[in-house]
Amino acid sequence: MKERSKLFIMIFAYLGCYYIPWNHPTVRQSGLEAFMMLREYAREHVLSCLIPAFFIAGAIAVFVSQASVLKHFGATARKILSYPVASISGAILAVCSCTVLPLFAGIYSRGAGIGPATAFLYSGPAINVLAIVLTARVLGWKLGLVRAIGAVAFAVITGLLMAIIFRRDDAVRTAGEIYLPEEEARERTLLKDSLFMLTMVLILIFGAFAKPTVGAAGLWPAIFAAKWYITSALLVLLGLMVKSWFRKEERLKWVESTWGFMKQIFPLLGAGVLVAGFLLGRPGHSGLIPEHYVRALVGGNSLWANLFASVSGALMYFATLTEVPILQGLIGAGMGSGPALALLLAGPALSLPNMFVIGGVMGVKKTVTFCSIVVILSTIAGLLYGVVAG
């Protein structure tokens, strides 16, 4: 962080402490809600959910070759592979909305088709593995699952529509080859890498396994009762894999990559939780903004509510994962399930600063079309999900 940014943060914090009327009952209650929400995240989501997800993201960044993914976007790549690879690249590359921009600019300027390039541009931040996991953990597995499926589908649909609309422009562009560094020789078999990733995913699943509802019977309560025994066994197995299959240098790179994600995201997430708790409160507890304002704008499942959520999400900037606590507060204040999904699908992939950068890379016309497609698809998805979810 630049020194000027640190100064601005210090000034902003000072002004807040000086001018916020903490003696007012509503403001005091909102401040309490902010820290109660932060405590809720610390107790329920960090150790069992976020920490395993950070290690998975770190492993993806170190052990999955970006070159092997990006090579499928070139002008000579087979289209049947380009779109599927682009649509899941967010989960593979684990990039955020700021990191995806230089990658997109690089592949587009060096010959990638407009379709695969924009599919990648959308999927990069929208299918971030950390965001999907936290969404399912905090907002419910249904919304997390629909967000993941919707993001993958949107990436393909957006890319195909852009390719169709701008097929003439794409044809006259100079087809170039994407410059990529040569891939390093694989030291482990693909099976070993897959088992390593699978073990970490299982640790995440069992560690975050939700408590069954009262009166539930069958397999769910039995798994919950044994979750920590299973998780402990998987941790031992993971330790043996790391010790036997990876060199010391690789283990250090993995830890460094994981720490990079943690130090980048934890402060932003903590700040996002505090702001969301202060303004919106927790579910069942009011914050500074009255609940009837939220219900008037994004309550229910009307076309206006979903469109407003999509456009607002597209214009706002969400630091990585901060959309989850913000939505948690909005849902608790009366936001409908459809608008919540619409914001989740439009928000992380777009922002006003993001639009300016994209416009400089592929022009205003393509940028407006790309953003419009994302907003329209998000609105439609929100409407449909609101009807199904009730």
VEXKOL-403087 format. One record per residue (C-alpha): x, y, z; residue in one letter. Coordinates in nm, 2 decimals. Example, Ala and Ser with C-alpha at 12.3 -4.5 7.8 and 13.67 -1.06 7.14 Angstrom:
VEXKOL-403087
PT  x  y  z  residuo
PT  1.23  -0.45  0.78  a
PT  1.37  -0.11  0.71  s
This chain:
VEXKOL-403087
PT  x  y  z  residuo
PT  0.00  0.00  0.00  m
PT  0.13  0.34  -0.09  k
PT  0.21  0.59  0.19  e
PT  -0.05  0.83  0.05  r
PT  -0.32  0.57  0.08  s
PT  -0.22  0.49  0.44  k
PT  -0.25  0.87  0.51  l
PT  -0.60  0.88  0.36  f
PT  -0.71  0.58  0.57  i
PT  -0.57  0.74  0.89  m
PT  -0.75  1.07  0.81  i
PT  -1.08  0.89  0.72  f
PT  -1.06  0.69  1.05  a
PT  -0.99  1.01  1.25  y
PT  -1.28  1.20  1.10  l
PT  -1.51  0.90  1.16  g
PT  -1.41  0.89  1.53  c
PT  -1.45  1.26  1.56  y
PT  -1.78  1.32  1.38  y
PT  -1.98  1.00  1.41  i
PT  -2.24  1.07  1.69  p
PT  -2.17  0.75  1.89  w
PT  -2.39  0.88  2.18  n
PT  -2.70  0.84  1.95  h
PT  -2.88  0.51  2.03  p
PT  -2.92  0.40  1.67  t
PT  -2.56  0.47  1.58  v
PT  -2.44  0.29  1.90  r
PT  -2.65  -0.01  1.82  q
PT  -2.52  -0.01  1.46  s
PT  -2.16  0.00  1.59  g
PT  -2.24  -0.30  1.81  l
PT  -2.39  -0.49  1.52  e
PT  -2.08  -0.43  1.32  a
PT  -1.86  -0.60  1.57  f
PT  -2.11  -0.87  1.65  m
PT  -2.11  -0.96  1.28  m
PT  -1.73  -0.96  1.28  l
PT  -1.74  -1.20  1.57  r
PT  -1.98  -1.42  1.39  e
PT  -1.75  -1.45  1.09  y
PT  -1.45  -1.51  1.32  a
PT  -1.63  -1.79  1.50  r
PT  -1.82  -1.96  1.22  e
PT  -1.65  -1.90  0.89  h
PT  -1.27  -1.84  0.93  v
PT  -1.12  -2.17  1.06  l
PT  -1.36  -2.42  0.91  s
PT  -1.42  -2.24  0.58  c
PT  -1.18  -1.96  0.48  l
PT  -0.85  -2.11  0.59  i
PT  -0.90  -2.43  0.39  p
PT  -1.02  -2.23  0.09  a
PT  -0.71  -2.01  0.11  f
PT  -0.48  -2.31  0.10  f
PT  -0.68  -2.45  -0.20  i
PT  -0.65  -2.11  -0.38  a
PT  -0.27  -2.11  -0.30  g
PT  -0.23  -2.46  -0.44  a
PT  -0.42  -2.37  -0.76  i
PT  -0.20  -2.06  -0.81  a
PT  0.12  -2.26  -0.76  v
PT  0.05  -2.60  -0.90  f
PT  -0.19  -2.53  -1.19  v
PT  -0.01  -2.39  -1.49  s
PT  -0.17  -2.07  -1.62  q
PT  0.01  -2.12  -1.95  a
PT  -0.17  -2.45  -2.00  s
PT  -0.51  -2.27  -1.95  v
PT  -0.44  -1.95  -2.15  l
PT  -0.30  -2.13  -2.45  k
PT  -0.66  -2.24  -2.54  h
PT  -0.76  -1.88  -2.61  f
PT  -0.54  -1.83  -2.91  g
PT  -0.66  -1.77  -3.26  a
PT  -0.57  -2.13  -3.36  t
PT  -0.73  -2.29  -3.06  a
PT  -1.03  -2.52  -3.11  r
PT  -1.35  -2.34  -3.03  k
PT  -1.50  -2.65  -2.86  i
PT  -1.22  -2.62  -2.60  l
PT  -1.19  -2.24  -2.59  s
PT  -1.53  -2.17  -2.43  y
PT  -1.53  -2.45  -2.17  p
PT  -1.18  -2.35  -2.06  v
PT  -1.27  -1.98  -2.05  a
PT  -1.59  -2.05  -1.85  s
PT  -1.41  -2.24  -1.57  i
PT  -1.09  -2.03  -1.57  s
PT  -1.20  -1.83  -1.27  g
PT  -1.19  -2.14  -1.05  a
PT  -0.86  -2.26  -1.20  i
PT  -0.67  -1.93  -1.20  l
PT  -0.82  -1.78  -0.88  a
PT  -0.80  -1.42  -1.00  v
PT  -1.00  -1.12  -0.87  c
PT  -1.16  -0.84  -1.07  s
PT  -0.84  -0.64  -1.07  c
PT  -0.60  -0.92  -1.16  t
PT  -0.81  -1.04  -1.45  v
PT  -0.78  -0.71  -1.64  l
PT  -0.41  -0.74  -1.74  p
PT  -0.46  -1.10  -1.83  l
PT  -0.76  -1.02  -2.04  f
PT  -0.57  -0.73  -2.21  a
PT  -0.28  -0.96  -2.28  g
PT  -0.47  -1.24  -2.44  i
PT  -0.70  -1.01  -2.64  y
PT  -0.43  -0.79  -2.78  s
PT  -0.22  -1.10  -2.88  r
PT  -0.49  -1.27  -3.09  g
PT  -0.76  -1.43  -2.87  a
PT  -1.10  -1.42  -3.02  g
PT  -1.36  -1.17  -2.87  i
PT  -1.57  -1.47  -2.76  g
PT  -1.32  -1.67  -2.55  p
PT  -1.16  -1.34  -2.43  a
PT  -1.48  -1.19  -2.29  t
PT  -1.59  -1.53  -2.15  a
PT  -1.26  -1.53  -1.96  f
PT  -1.31  -1.17  -1.86  l
PT  -1.64  -1.25  -1.70  y
PT  -1.55  -1.59  -1.54  s
PT  -1.22  -1.47  -1.39  g
PT  -1.36  -1.29  -1.09  p
PT  -1.71  -1.44  -1.10  a
PT  -1.60  -1.80  -1.03  i
PT  -1.34  -1.72  -0.77  n
PT  -1.32  -2.03  -0.56  v
PT  -1.30  -1.84  -0.24  l
PT  -1.61  -1.64  -0.32  a
PT  -1.81  -1.94  -0.42  i
PT  -1.72  -2.13  -0.10  v
PT  -1.80  -1.83  0.13  l
PT  -2.13  -1.77  -0.05  t
PT  -2.24  -2.12  0.01  a
PT  -2.12  -2.11  0.37  r
PT  -2.28  -1.78  0.47  v
PT  -2.57  -1.74  0.24  l
PT  -2.67  -2.10  0.20  g
PT  -2.56  -2.38  -0.03  w
PT  -2.85  -2.32  -0.28  k
PT  -2.74  -1.97  -0.35  l
PT  -2.38  -2.08  -0.36  g
PT  -2.46  -2.36  -0.61  l
PT  -2.68  -2.14  -0.83  v
PT  -2.41  -1.87  -0.83  r
PT  -2.14  -2.12  -0.95  a
PT  -2.36  -2.27  -1.22  i
PT  -2.49  -1.93  -1.33  g
PT  -2.14  -1.78  -1.35  a
PT  -2.02  -2.07  -1.57  v
PT  -2.32  -2.05  -1.79  a
PT  -2.30  -1.67  -1.82  f
PT  -1.94  -1.69  -1.92  a
PT  -2.02  -1.92  -2.22  v
PT  -2.34  -1.73  -2.32  i
PT  -2.17  -1.39  -2.29  t
PT  -1.87  -1.51  -2.50  g
PT  -2.09  -1.66  -2.77  l
PT  -2.31  -1.35  -2.79  l
PT  -2.01  -1.12  -2.82  m
PT  -1.86  -1.35  -3.09  a
PT  -2.19  -1.34  -3.29  i
PT  -2.24  -0.96  -3.25  i
PT  -1.88  -0.87  -3.34  f
PT  -1.80  -1.15  -3.58  r
PT  -1.70  -0.91  -3.86  r
PT  -1.47  -0.71  -3.63  d
PT  -1.32  -1.03  -3.51  d
PT  -1.26  -1.16  -3.86  a
PT  -1.06  -0.85  -3.96  v
PT  -0.84  -0.84  -3.65  r
PT  -0.49  -0.96  -3.70  t
PT  -0.47  -1.32  -3.57  a
PT  -0.17  -1.34  -3.35  g
PT  -0.03  -1.61  -3.13  e
PT  -0.05  -1.55  -2.75  i
PT  0.30  -1.54  -2.61  y
PT  0.33  -1.77  -2.31  l
PT  0.62  -1.90  -2.11  p
PT  0.70  -2.26  -2.17  e
PT  0.54  -2.50  -1.93  e
PT  0.76  -2.65  -1.67  e
PT  0.81  -3.03  -1.68  a
PT  0.56  -3.21  -1.45  r
PT  0.73  -3.38  -1.16  e
PT  0.42  -3.56  -1.03  r
PT  0.16  -3.75  -1.21  t
PT  -0.18  -3.59  -1.28  l
PT  -0.33  -3.85  -1.05  l
PT  -0.12  -3.74  -0.75  k
PT  -0.21  -3.37  -0.82  d
PT  -0.58  -3.46  -0.84  s
PT  -0.57  -3.66  -0.52  l
PT  -0.39  -3.37  -0.35  f
PT  -0.66  -3.12  -0.46  m
PT  -0.94  -3.36  -0.38  l
PT  -0.81  -3.42  -0.02  t
PT  -0.81  -3.04  0.04  m
PT  -1.16  -3.00  -0.10  v
PT  -1.28  -3.29  0.13  l
PT  -1.12  -3.12  0.43  i
PT  -1.31  -2.80  0.34  l
PT  -1.64  -2.99  0.29  i
PT  -1.63  -3.19  0.62  f
PT  -1.47  -2.90  0.82  g
PT  -1.76  -2.67  0.72  a
PT  -2.03  -2.94  0.73  f
PT  -2.34  -2.77  0.86  a
PT  -2.53  -2.88  1.17  k
PT  -2.85  -3.07  1.08  p
PT  -3.19  -2.93  1.16  t
PT  -3.37  -3.05  1.47  v
PT  -3.53  -3.39  1.41  g
PT  -3.33  -3.47  1.10  a
PT  -3.25  -3.84  1.05  a
PT  -3.04  -4.05  0.83  g
PT  -2.68  -3.99  0.70  l
PT  -2.66  -3.62  0.76  w
PT  -2.66  -3.63  1.15  p
PT  -2.41  -3.93  1.14  a
PT  -2.17  -3.74  0.92  i
PT  -2.20  -3.43  1.14  f
PT  -2.12  -3.63  1.45  a
PT  -1.81  -3.77  1.29  a
PT  -1.70  -3.46  1.09  k
PT  -1.40  -3.38  1.31  w
PT  -1.27  -3.74  1.31  y
PT  -1.30  -3.75  0.93  i
PT  -1.14  -3.40  0.90  t
PT  -0.85  -3.51  1.13  s
PT  -0.79  -3.82  0.92  a
PT  -0.79  -3.62  0.60  l
PT  -0.54  -3.37  0.75  l
PT  -0.30  -3.65  0.84  v
PT  -0.34  -3.79  0.49  l
PT  -0.27  -3.44  0.34  l
PT  0.04  -3.41  0.56  g
PT  0.17  -3.74  0.43  l
PT  0.11  -3.63  0.07  m
PT  0.28  -3.30  0.12  v
PT  0.58  -3.46  0.28  k
PT  0.62  -3.74  0.02  s
PT  0.52  -3.58  -0.30  w
PT  0.64  -3.22  -0.29  f
PT  0.99  -3.07  -0.26  r
PT  1.07  -2.82  0.01  k
PT  1.08  -2.54  -0.24  e
PT  0.73  -2.63  -0.37  e
PT  0.60  -2.64  -0.01  r
PT  0.74  -2.30  0.06  l
PT  0.59  -2.15  -0.26  k
PT  0.25  -2.30  -0.16  w
PT  0.26  -2.14  0.18  v
PT  0.38  -1.81  0.04  e
PT  0.10  -1.81  -0.22  s
PT  -0.16  -1.89  0.05  t
PT  -0.02  -1.62  0.27  w
PT  -0.04  -1.38  -0.02  g
PT  -0.41  -1.44  -0.06  f
PT  -0.47  -1.41  0.32  m
PT  -0.29  -1.08  0.37  k
PT  -0.46  -0.94  0.06  q
PT  -0.81  -1.05  0.15  i
PT  -0.85  -1.07  0.53  f
PT  -0.81  -0.70  0.59  p
PT  -1.06  -0.62  0.31  l
PT  -1.30  -0.88  0.43  l
PT  -1.28  -0.76  0.79  g
PT  -1.35  -0.40  0.68  a
PT  -1.63  -0.52  0.45  g
PT  -1.79  -0.71  0.74  v
PT  -1.77  -0.41  0.97  l
PT  -1.92  -0.17  0.72  v
PT  -2.20  -0.41  0.62  a
PT  -2.28  -0.48  0.99  g
PT  -2.28  -0.11  1.07  f
PT  -2.50  0.00  0.78  l
PT  -2.73  -0.30  0.74  l
PT  -2.70  -0.51  1.06  g
PT  -2.72  -0.88  1.09  r
PT  -3.02  -1.09  0.99  p
PT  -3.29  -1.01  1.25  g
PT  -3.10  -0.70  1.38  h
PT  -3.12  -0.36  1.24  s
PT  -2.83  -0.14  1.14  g
PT  -2.81  0.23  1.05  l
PT  -3.01  0.20  0.72  i
PT  -3.38  0.13  0.80  p
PT  -3.50  -0.20  0.66  e
PT  -3.80  -0.05  0.48  h
PT  -3.56  0.13  0.24  y
PT  -3.40  -0.20  0.14  v
PT  -3.74  -0.37  0.10  r
PT  -3.86  -0.08  -0.12  a
PT  -3.56  -0.10  -0.36  l
PT  -3.47  -0.47  -0.38  v
PT  -3.75  -0.65  -0.18  g
PT  -3.96  -0.91  -0.35  g
PT  -3.89  -1.04  -0.70  n
PT  -4.01  -0.77  -0.94  s
PT  -3.84  -0.68  -1.26  l
PT  -3.74  -0.34  -1.11  w
PT  -3.58  -0.50  -0.80  a
PT  -3.37  -0.74  -1.01  n
PT  -3.27  -0.48  -1.26  l
PT  -3.18  -0.23  -0.98  f
PT  -2.97  -0.50  -0.81  a
PT  -2.79  -0.59  -1.14  s
PT  -2.71  -0.23  -1.23  v
PT  -2.60  -0.14  -0.88  s
PT  -2.38  -0.45  -0.87  g
PT  -2.23  -0.37  -1.21  a
PT  -2.14  -0.01  -1.10  l
PT  -2.01  -0.08  -0.75  m
PT  -1.67  -0.21  -0.67  y
PT  -1.65  -0.51  -0.45  f
PT  -1.32  -0.60  -0.30  a
PT  -1.27  -0.98  -0.31  t
PT  -1.53  -1.16  -0.09  l
PT  -1.68  -0.83  0.05  t
PT  -2.00  -0.89  -0.16  e
PT  -2.09  -1.18  0.08  v
PT  -2.12  -0.98  0.41  p
PT  -2.29  -0.69  0.22  i
PT  -2.55  -0.93  0.08  l
PT  -2.59  -1.10  0.42  q
PT  -2.69  -0.76  0.56  g
PT  -2.91  -0.68  0.27  l
PT  -3.09  -1.01  0.29  i
PT  -3.14  -0.97  0.66  g
PT  -3.29  -0.63  0.59  a
PT  -3.54  -0.77  0.34  g
PT  -3.37  -0.81  0.01  m
PT  -3.53  -1.08  -0.21  g
PT  -3.35  -1.40  -0.31  s
PT  -3.38  -1.31  -0.68  g
PT  -3.22  -0.96  -0.66  p
PT  -2.95  -1.12  -0.43  a
PT  -2.85  -1.36  -0.71  l
PT  -2.87  -1.08  -0.97  a
PT  -2.62  -0.87  -0.76  l
PT  -2.39  -1.17  -0.71  l
PT  -2.38  -1.25  -1.08  l
PT  -2.33  -0.89  -1.20  a
PT  -2.13  -0.74  -0.91  g
PT  -1.79  -0.92  -0.88  p
PT  -1.74  -0.93  -1.26  a
PT  -1.80  -0.56  -1.32  l
PT  -1.73  -0.22  -1.17  s
PT  -1.71  0.13  -1.29  l
PT  -1.33  0.14  -1.28  p
PT  -1.33  -0.20  -1.44  n
PT  -1.54  -0.07  -1.73  m
PT  -1.30  0.22  -1.80  f
PT  -1.01  -0.03  -1.83  v
PT  -1.20  -0.27  -2.06  i
PT  -1.31  0.02  -2.28  g
PT  -0.94  0.11  -2.33  g
PT  -0.87  -0.24  -2.44  v
PT  -1.15  -0.33  -2.68  m
PT  -1.34  0.00  -2.74  g
PT  -1.65  0.17  -2.61  v
PT  -1.90  -0.02  -2.83  k
PT  -1.78  -0.36  -2.73  k
PT  -1.76  -0.26  -2.36  t
PT  -2.11  -0.13  -2.35  v
PT  -2.24  -0.44  -2.52  t
PT  -2.05  -0.67  -2.28  f
PT  -2.17  -0.48  -1.97  c
PT  -2.53  -0.48  -2.11  s
PT  -2.53  -0.85  -2.17  i
PT  -2.41  -0.92  -1.81  v
PT  -2.67  -0.69  -1.66  v
PT  -2.96  -0.84  -1.87  i
PT  -2.85  -1.20  -1.80  l
PT  -2.82  -1.12  -1.43  s
PT  -3.17  -0.97  -1.42  t
PT  -3.32  -1.26  -1.60  i
PT  -3.14  -1.51  -1.37  a
PT  -3.26  -1.32  -1.07  g
PT  -3.62  -1.32  -1.18  l
PT  -3.61  -1.70  -1.25  l
PT  -3.44  -1.78  -0.93  y
PT  -3.68  -1.57  -0.73  g
PT  -3.98  -1.76  -0.88  v
PT  -3.82  -2.10  -0.80  v
PT  -3.70  -2.01  -0.46  a
PT  -4.02  -1.84  -0.37  g
